[in-house]
Amino acid sequence: EDDFYQQAKAAAGERKKARQDKFTAPALHPPLPDTRAEGARGITYEIEKNRGLTPHRRKDLKNPRKKHRIKFAQAQVRRKGAVQDVRGAEGAYGGEATGMKSRVVKSRRLG
């Protein structure tokens, strides 16, 4: 009876040891020194530019001249919605092309 319990205990211990060995990480050795490197290491592009944490910029807005051209085009579109274009006179006055609208007021109230 004692032999049976000792064998069972030994088998359980072997199973536990095998399972523990299966899940343990292998021992890591320190990396070998690089024999190619001589003197100081070269710097990277990020280190050379030293820009830090700059926000991402759209490709078309990186050029300031183009950025202002785009802003001007958008301002023109906004102005067209607020102000009617001036039409040049073509010959003698022939009346309003769109007719007179009695409910439209295009003046400013003073005071």
C-alpha positions as CSV (number, residue, x, y, z in Angstrom):
1,E,0.0,0.0,0.0
2,D,2.8,2.4,0.8
3,D,4.6,1.6,-2.5
4,F,1.5,2.4,-4.5
5,Y,1.1,5.8,-2.9
6,Q,4.7,6.6,-3.3
7,Q,4.6,5.7,-7.0
8,A,1.4,7.8,-7.5
9,K,3.1,10.7,-5.7
10,A,6.2,10.4,-7.9
11,A,4.2,10.2,-11.1
12,A,2.2,13.3,-10.1
13,G,5.4,15.1,-9.3
14,E,6.9,14.2,-12.7
15,R,3.7,15.4,-14.5
16,K,3.9,18.7,-12.6
17,K,7.6,19.1,-13.3
18,A,7.0,18.4,-17.1
19,R,4.2,20.9,-17.2
20,Q,6.2,23.5,-15.4
21,D,9.1,23.0,-17.8
22,K,6.7,23.4,-20.7
23,F,5.5,26.8,-19.6
24,T,8.7,28.4,-18.3
25,A,10.5,30.9,-20.5
26,P,14.0,29.9,-21.7
27,A,17.0,31.5,-20.1
28,L,18.1,34.5,-22.2
29,H,21.7,35.3,-22.7
30,P,23.0,38.8,-23.1
31,P,23.5,39.9,-26.7
32,L,27.0,39.5,-28.2
33,P,28.8,42.8,-28.8
34,D,28.7,44.0,-32.4
35,T,32.2,43.7,-33.9
36,R,31.3,45.9,-36.9
37,A,30.6,49.1,-35.0
38,E,33.6,51.3,-34.6
39,G,33.3,54.6,-32.8
40,A,30.0,56.5,-32.3
41,R,26.8,55.2,-33.9
42,G,25.2,57.3,-36.7
43,I,22.1,59.3,-35.9
44,T,18.7,58.6,-37.5
45,Y,16.6,61.0,-39.6
46,E,14.2,61.6,-36.7
47,I,17.1,62.6,-34.4
48,E,18.7,64.9,-37.1
49,K,15.4,66.7,-37.9
50,N,14.5,67.1,-34.1
51,R,10.9,67.9,-34.9
52,G,9.5,66.3,-31.7
53,L,5.7,65.7,-31.5
54,T,4.5,67.7,-34.5
55,P,0.9,67.1,-35.8
56,H,0.2,65.4,-39.0
57,R,-0.4,67.9,-41.9
58,R,-2.2,67.4,-45.1
59,K,0.0,67.1,-48.2
60,D,-1.6,70.0,-50.0
61,L,-1.3,72.4,-47.0
62,K,2.5,71.8,-46.6
63,N,3.2,74.5,-49.2
64,P,2.2,77.9,-47.8
65,R,1.6,79.4,-51.2
66,K,-0.8,76.7,-52.1
67,K,-2.5,76.9,-48.7
68,H,-3.3,80.6,-49.2
69,R,-4.5,79.9,-52.7
70,I,-7.0,77.3,-51.3
71,K,-8.1,79.6,-48.5
72,F,-8.7,82.4,-51.1
73,A,-10.8,80.1,-53.3
74,Q,-12.9,79.0,-50.3
75,A,-13.4,82.7,-49.3
76,Q,-14.6,83.5,-52.8
77,V,-17.2,80.7,-52.6
78,R,-18.4,82.0,-49.2
79,R,-18.6,85.5,-50.6
80,K,-20.6,84.4,-53.6
81,G,-23.2,83.1,-51.2
82,A,-23.4,86.4,-49.3
83,V,-23.0,89.0,-52.0
84,Q,-24.6,89.1,-55.5
85,D,-22.2,89.5,-58.4
86,V,-22.2,92.9,-60.2
87,R,-23.4,92.5,-63.7
88,G,-22.0,94.9,-66.3
89,A,-24.4,97.0,-68.4
90,E,-24.9,95.6,-71.9
91,G,-26.3,98.4,-74.1
92,A,-29.3,100.4,-73.0
93,Y,-31.2,99.6,-69.8
94,G,-33.7,96.9,-70.5
95,G,-35.2,96.5,-67.1
96,E,-34.4,93.9,-64.4
97,A,-33.6,90.5,-66.0
98,T,-35.2,88.6,-63.1
99,G,-38.0,90.9,-62.5
100,M,-38.8,93.1,-59.5
101,K,-39.6,91.2,-56.4
102,S,-41.7,93.3,-53.9
103,R,-40.7,91.2,-50.9
104,V,-36.9,91.4,-51.3
105,V,-35.2,94.2,-49.5
106,K,-31.5,94.8,-50.3
107,S,-30.8,97.8,-48.1
108,R,-29.6,98.3,-44.6
109,R,-31.7,99.9,-41.8
110,L,-30.0,102.9,-40.2
111,G,-29.9,103.3,-36.5
